Amino acid sequence: MEPQKIAVIGHPIGHTMSPFIHERLFALSGRPLSYTVLDVPDLKEAIPVLCGLDCFNVTIPHKNAIIPFLDEVEAVSYTHLTLPT
């Protein structure tokens, strides 16, 4: 099984604990992954890179800014004015 390519994006992002958390959870499930941290100062410029990933988590300051780039958004996200990660 090829590792899933996953990332967390934000700016600044150096403080994130996401790799620590997700790498361990995937290891427990037996699913291989490649989890990277992407410092994304300009979200629009990063979209081609993000489209090459299997999935990604979004944190500050892009939680709301990512919405126009998504194919679909669940109604609950609009109700809370943010997307859960």
N, C-alpha and C positions, 0 to 999 in steps of 0.2 A: 504494500500500500504506500503510495507516494505521500509525503507530508503535505498537509494543507498549509498554504501560505497565508498567514494571518498577521495583522499589525494593529497597533494602537496609534492613533494620530491625534495631534494637538500641538499647541505652541504656547509656552515652553512645555516640554514633555519629559525632561530628564528625571523628574521626581516620581514617575509612574511606577506602580507596583504590578501593573498588568502582566508583564512577562513572567514574573515570579508566580503569580496566581495561576495564569492560564497554562503555563508549561507543566505545572504540577497536576492540575486537573486533567489535562490531556494524557499525561503519563499514567495516571490512575485508571483512565478509561482504556488505555492501550492504543490510543489513536496518535499517530505521528503528526507533528506540526513543526512549522518554522515560524516562530513568533518574533516579530521585529518591532522596534519603536521608531516611528517616523515623526521627526520634528517638521511640522508643516506650517510655515508662516503664511503662505498664500494657498488657500484651499483650491482655488480654480486651477492653478498651475499643477497641483498634485493629482487631479482627477485621472489623467492617463495612468499614473502609477497605481492608484487605488483600484482602477478597473482590472489590473493584472493580478490582484489578490483574490483569494477565495472568499475572504471576509475581513472586516476590520472593525475595531471599536473606535468610537469618536468621543473625544473629551474636549474640554475648554481650550480654545474659544470657538470651536466649530460645531458644537452640538446642534444649534439652530441653523447655522449657515449651511450645513450639509443638505438640508431639506430640499432646496430646489434642484439638486443634482440626483435625487433618488427617483427610481422608477415608480415606486408606490410608498405610501405612508399609511399606517393604521390610524383610524379615527381617534383612538385614545392618545396618540402622540400630539394631535392638534389640540385636544382638550387640555393637556398639560403643558402645551407650548414647548415641549422638548421631546427628544427621543430617548427611550431607555436604552442602556447598553448592556 
